[in-house]
Amino acid sequence: MIEKILQYLLRKWQNREALKTFGAQRSSEWKATRDSFLKKHPLCEVCRVKAEIVHHILPYHISPENELLESNLISLCNECHLVLAHLKSFKRWDRHIRETARLFRTKIDNFYL
Protein backbone atom coordinates (compact mmCIF):
# COMPACT_ATOMS: atom_id res chain seq x y z
CA MET A 1 0.00 0.00 0.00
CA ILE A 2 2.77 2.46 0.93
CA GLU A 3 4.61 1.64 -2.31
CA LYS A 4 1.50 2.49 -4.36
CA ILE A 5 1.07 5.78 -2.52
CA LEU A 6 4.75 6.64 -3.06
CA GLN A 7 4.50 5.84 -6.77
CA TYR A 8 1.36 7.99 -7.07
CA LEU A 9 3.02 10.93 -5.34
CA LEU A 10 6.12 10.66 -7.51
CA ARG A 11 4.06 10.54 -10.72
CA LYS A 12 2.06 13.55 -9.56
CA TRP A 13 5.21 15.49 -8.66
CA GLN A 14 6.92 14.68 -11.95
CA ASN A 15 3.89 15.79 -13.96
CA ARG A 16 4.80 19.02 -15.75
CA GLU A 17 1.29 20.41 -15.27
CA ALA A 18 1.67 20.03 -11.51
CA LEU A 19 4.96 21.92 -11.68
CA LYS A 20 3.22 24.86 -13.36
CA THR A 21 1.11 25.34 -10.24
CA PHE A 22 4.28 26.45 -8.46
CA GLY A 23 4.70 29.20 -11.07
CA ALA A 24 8.06 28.08 -12.47
CA GLN A 25 9.01 26.39 -15.72
CA ARG A 26 12.09 24.24 -16.00
CA SER A 27 15.00 25.57 -18.00
CA SER A 28 15.52 24.04 -21.44
CA GLU A 29 18.97 23.01 -20.14
CA TRP A 30 17.55 21.04 -17.18
CA LYS A 31 17.53 17.59 -18.84
CA ALA A 32 21.19 17.87 -19.89
CA THR A 33 22.16 19.18 -16.44
CA ARG A 34 20.23 16.37 -14.72
CA ASP A 35 21.73 13.65 -16.95
CA SER A 36 25.25 15.01 -16.46
CA PHE A 37 24.78 15.24 -12.69
CA LEU A 38 23.50 11.65 -12.47
CA LYS A 39 26.52 10.42 -14.44
CA LYS A 40 28.83 12.12 -11.93
CA HIS A 41 26.72 11.12 -8.90
CA PRO A 42 24.92 7.86 -9.82
CA LEU A 43 24.18 6.75 -6.25
CA CYS A 44 21.82 8.12 -3.63
CA GLU A 45 23.81 10.32 -1.26
CA VAL A 46 21.96 8.72 1.67
CA CYS A 47 21.61 4.98 1.09
CA ARG A 48 23.92 4.40 -1.90
CA VAL A 49 21.35 2.66 -4.11
CA LYS A 50 20.89 3.85 -7.70
CA ALA A 51 19.81 7.50 -7.69
CA GLU A 52 16.70 8.32 -9.69
CA ILE A 53 16.17 11.90 -8.55
CA VAL A 54 18.30 14.99 -8.87
CA HIS A 55 16.92 17.08 -6.01
CA HIS A 56 17.18 20.85 -5.81
CA ILE A 57 18.31 21.83 -2.32
CA LEU A 58 16.69 25.22 -2.75
CA PRO A 59 13.62 24.48 -4.91
CA TYR A 60 13.78 25.92 -8.39
CA HIS A 61 10.28 27.39 -8.15
CA ILE A 62 11.59 29.54 -5.29
CA SER A 63 15.02 30.24 -6.70
CA PRO A 64 15.03 29.62 -10.47
CA GLU A 65 18.47 31.23 -10.81
CA ASN A 66 19.91 28.22 -8.90
CA GLU A 67 18.13 25.57 -10.97
CA LEU A 68 21.22 24.49 -12.94
CA LEU A 69 23.92 25.02 -10.29
CA GLU A 70 25.58 21.77 -9.21
CA SER A 71 26.04 23.25 -5.74
CA ASN A 72 22.22 23.28 -5.45
CA LEU A 73 21.78 19.64 -6.48
CA ILE A 74 21.98 16.29 -4.71
CA SER A 75 21.25 12.82 -6.09
CA LEU A 76 18.72 10.72 -4.19
CA CYS A 77 16.68 7.56 -4.61
CA ASN A 78 12.89 7.90 -4.66
CA GLU A 79 12.44 6.90 -1.02
CA CYS A 80 15.13 9.15 0.43
CA HIS A 81 13.85 11.98 -1.74
CA LEU A 82 10.33 11.78 -0.35
CA VAL A 83 11.18 10.93 3.26
CA LEU A 84 14.32 12.98 3.92
CA ALA A 85 14.37 15.76 1.34
CA HIS A 86 10.64 16.51 1.58
CA LEU A 87 9.79 15.12 5.01
CA LYS A 88 6.97 13.09 3.41
CA SER A 89 5.24 16.15 1.92
CA PHE A 90 6.21 17.89 -1.30
CA LYS A 91 5.05 21.13 0.31
CA ARG A 92 8.17 20.97 2.53
CA TRP A 93 11.86 20.61 1.91
CA ASP A 94 14.96 20.18 4.04
CA ARG A 95 17.28 23.13 3.41
CA HIS A 96 20.05 21.11 5.06
CA ILE A 97 19.60 17.93 3.01
CA ARG A 98 23.36 17.55 2.42
CA GLU A 99 23.97 17.48 6.17
CA THR A 100 20.98 15.18 6.69
CA ALA A 101 22.28 12.85 3.96
CA ARG A 102 25.73 12.73 5.60
CA LEU A 103 24.20 12.02 9.01
CA PHE A 104 22.05 9.15 7.71
CA ARG A 105 24.91 7.81 5.57
CA THR A 106 27.09 7.64 8.70
CA LYS A 107 24.33 5.88 10.60
CA ILE A 108 23.91 3.36 7.78
CA ASP A 109 27.68 2.77 7.53
CA ASN A 110 27.95 2.19 11.27
CA PHE A 111 24.85 0.02 11.65
CA TYR A 112 25.57 -3.52 12.78
CA LEU A 113 23.20 -6.40 12.20
C-alpha positions in Angstrom: 0.0 0.0 0.0 2.8 2.5 0.9 4.6 1.6 -2.3 1.5 2.5 -4.4 1.1 5.8 -2.5 4.7 6.6 -3.1 4.5 5.8 -6.8 1.4 8.0 -7.1 3.0 10.9 -5.3 6.1 10.7 -7.5 4.1 10.5 -10.7 2.1 13.5 -9.6 5.2 15.5 -8.7 6.9 14.7 -12.0 3.9 15.8 -14.0 4.8 19.0 -15.7 1.3 20.4 -15.3 1.7 20.0 -11.5 5.0 21.9 -11.7 3.2 24.9 -13.4 1.1 25.3 -10.2 4.3 26.5 -8.5 4.7 29.2 -11.1 8.1 28.1 -12.5 9.0 26.4 -15.7 12.1 24.2 -16.0 15.0 25.6 -18.0 15.5 24.0 -21.4 19.0 23.0 -20.1 17.6 21.0 -17.2 17.5 17.6 -18.8 21.2 17.9 -19.9 22.2 19.2 -16.4 20.2 16.4 -14.7 21.7 13.7 -16.9 25.3 15.0 -16.5 24.8 15.2 -12.7 23.5 11.6 -12.5 26.5 10.4 -14.4 28.8 12.1 -11.9 26.7 11.1 -8.9 24.9 7.9 -9.8 24.2 6.7 -6.3 21.8 8.1 -3.6 23.8 10.3 -1.3 22.0 8.7 1.7 21.6 5.0 1.1 23.9 4.4 -1.9 21.3 2.7 -4.1 20.9 3.9 -7.7 19.8 7.5 -7.7 16.7 8.3 -9.7 16.2 11.9 -8.6 18.3 15.0 -8.9 16.9 17.1 -6.0 17.2 20.8 -5.8 18.3 21.8 -2.3 16.7 25.2 -2.8 13.6 24.5 -4.9 13.8 25.9 -8.4 10.3 27.4 -8.2 11.6 29.5 -5.3 15.0 30.2 -6.7 15.0 29.6 -10.5 18.5 31.2 -10.8 19.9 28.2 -8.9 18.1 25.6 -11.0 21.2 24.5 -12.9 23.9 25.0 -10.3 25.6 21.8 -9.2 26.0 23.3 -5.7 22.2 23.3 -5.5 21.8 19.6 -6.5 22.0 16.3 -4.7 21.2 12.8 -6.1 18.7 10.7 -4.2 16.7 7.6 -4.6 12.9 7.9 -4.7 12.4 6.9 -1.0 15.1 9.2 0.4 13.9 12.0 -1.7 10.3 11.8 -0.3 11.2 10.9 3.3 14.3 13.0 3.9 14.4 15.8 1.3 10.6 16.5 1.6 9.8 15.1 5.0 7.0 13.1 3.4 5.2 16.1 1.9 6.2 17.9 -1.3 5.0 21.1 0.3 8.2 21.0 2.5 11.9 20.6 1.9 15.0 20.2 4.0 17.3 23.1 3.4 20.0 21.1 5.1 19.6 17.9 3.0 23.4 17.6 2.4 24.0 17.5 6.2 21.0 15.2 6.7 22.3 12.8 4.0 25.7 12.7 5.6 24.2 12.0 9.0 22.0 9.2 7.7 24.9 7.8 5.6 27.1 7.6 8.7 24.3 5.9 10.6 23.9 3.4 7.8 27.7 2.8 7.5 27.9 2.2 11.3 24.9 0.0 11.7 25.6 -3.5 12.8 23.2 -6.4 12.2 
